[in-house]
Amino acid sequence: MLRRDLLKLLGGLAVTPLAGMARAGEPFSEARLTQLATRIAAKPYAPRPKVPQAWLDLTYDEYRTMWFNTSKAVWADTESPLQVDLFHPGLYFPHGVQVAVVEDGMARALPFDLSLFDKTDQAPDLPVSADMGYSGLRLRTPLTAGGGHQEYAVFQGASYFRAIGLEEIYGLSARGLALDTAQPGGEEFPDFTRFWIERPAAGEPHKVHALMESPSVTGLYHFELSPGDDTVIDVRTTLWPRRPLDHVGIAPLTSMFFFDETNRAGFDDFRPAVHDSDGLMIHNGAGEHLWRPLANPSTLQVSSFADDSPKGFGLAQRARRFSDFADLEALYHKRPSLWIEPGEDWGQGAVTLIEIPTDKEIYDNIVAFWQPAAPLAVGQSHQMSYRMTWSGTGLAVTDVAPVLNTRMGRGHVFGEKRTVTVDFAPSPAFDTLEDVQIDLSVTGDVASNGILQRNPETGGVRLAFSFEAGDATTLEMRAALRRDTLPLTEIWTYRWTA
């Protein structure tokens, strides 16, 4: 596990432990969860106590001396298609979360049990209490015939969770909610403080319910997970704000972009690229398909793509070949893409992209989410839903030619100017290029005319142009190909920074 899997600003904000859940079991229903969340939302926020100090004082290496024994997983000794592993708290996880399992309409809380964990002889002796809670959970299910129960999803730390499909490895993450991201006053990280996991029948989605809490909001989340070649998670949420939420991110995604062909010159590394995701993809309410390559800028960058009734957005990993990264350890070419599809009309707002400078690949520096135009008001509940598709593909569209790659740097074709090349995928629309029109714009009209050529390796076409930035510190770029009024490609957009 990469160290950055533990470094996502974890722990943080929480609620007091909820009373009334007897370990012997109590009736369970979504209606009862809603009643519980409504009562909590009506009260002032109260932080939970932390786990014992000895757990907080663990070093990174000490934390890794203990791990869950999967033979003791929830439902390990049954025919259940789902097994659940638990993570111990400590280090970057200062607050325990309460976990309950649901069977036959009854919810049963799981007390903390250190005997569920294996450890090395270097593991320290630690104080234990049954109510200290866990730091998260891992879901496992048979993904291949005869392959046993394989992990496919993890919920751990604040409101973070991640999933994979078949033959993928963990990459980008999702969160329940983003609050005040990139705002001057700092970001607030709501916590999932309690989980309920229903035992599924064969062939049914796996249902996980989560209570979320922070000083500014209470939330209730219902996840229906369908693992497979692609893992699909249907999310329903209700939010009860304690204050007007004017900088709220719905369906927030978190990823890492270090370098690729757009900024390769600044990195002394044997690998040609290092990233979990290489672009933001948007299908807006007007029906346009946008592709925005990610960047690792020198200063914080916030980009907003205003929209009305978005059809979807996501962070994609379109580089899918080993040779794109040449990394036998990280296997970046197997990192999933994640697509968000609203379950209803989300109205006016913006897909927001935040790019944070980083000098190490262990830090996530990319955030994307939907920000509603109107603040979420106090005194009422706010419901919304969306579908998440964690896929081993690059989320390429089918009705226009997607962008395959972007390269940037100085080149001989345009002299000392900076050259940009955008490769589009093959398409029958490119059988002839005679009447293909180039739509190209760069801030300040500092770009050359575009040149269109066939790419013999991809079978598609390449658009090339140059620009002179002069004294500019940022430039907004946009390019697409069309035939008359018919769009032939995604709309490529990019923010260049000095």
Disulfide bonds with the S-S distance in Angstrom:
none
